[in-house]
Amino acid sequence: MLEFAAEHRLVLTTQVAVLLDVEPPEAEARLESLQEVGLVRDARPSAPSFACDQITRAGLNAIGSTLPAPRKGAPGGYQHDVGLGWLWLAARAGVFGPLQAIVSERQMRSSDGRAEDRDHRFGVRLGGVGPAGRERLHYPDLVLHTESGHRVALELELTPKSRTRREGILAGYAADRNIDAVVYLVHKPSVGCAVAESARRLDIADLVHVQRVSFQAPVRAADPARAADRASGVGARRAADPAHAADRGRGVGAGRAAVTAGAEVERGR
């Protein structure tokens, strides 16, 4: 539970239920026990909102984690934070195919802070300098390491970005040889169309894949793949097989991108 919480800014009781394959009341009781000893804390951004928890510095110390304690997120980012937890669980349950590892943004930033070799960092270079004169970097929401040895970046894109910002990020991905494919998961068709159009404009349509996600009602925790797809958060309804997406994205294989459960990758629909 603490290792899962360390990966994310916040976690839901239903997510912990899926993680442990228990019913939500049992997951809630376990979280309350961790709260009582100061290993997690209430992380609700504002009232009213769904109950959520966040690991504390003491909780990170208990598992020997060097990650910083997460800060409380802004109310506007709550849905995105919740969605990332469900995507992580979906990837863990095999929705995106066989994987070697799942790397969260928190892990990426921490790893880059210690990395000496710039060529093996997770941050995607955007060019120029940012605050305090630091190199401008963009971090995916998740990076999947496939069994075939590829890196696939996942972007949970719930709100539109300006064309300039969006295409700056896409150009960064195009120049980054450590990323073999980028999968944009969108809730609104208009956001997906904008991403797909920018990818075509930059001539990187083979690198960038757009897929729909949905927000649906909770289900029982007994089926992690199904629960991760549906339960009170964001689920990848059209989840691509990242190994095939990576093959298509960097030309290391042939054929169209395969997808799980017979779904197909959407391109700008």
Secondary structure, DSSP 4 states (H G I P E B T S, - for coil): -HHHHHHSS-EEHHHHHHHHT--HHHHHHHHHHHHHTTSEEE---SSSS--EEEE-HHHHHHTT--SPPPPPPPGGGHHHHHHHHHHHHHHHTTTT--EEEEEEHHHHHHHHHH-S-GGG-SSEEEEEE-GGGPEEEE--SEEEEETTS-EEEEEEE-SPPPHHHHHHHHHHHHH-TT--EEEEEESSHHHHHHHHHHHHHTT-TTTEEEEEEEE-----TT-HHHHHHHTTSEEETT-B-HHHHHHHHHTSS-SPPPBGGG---BS--
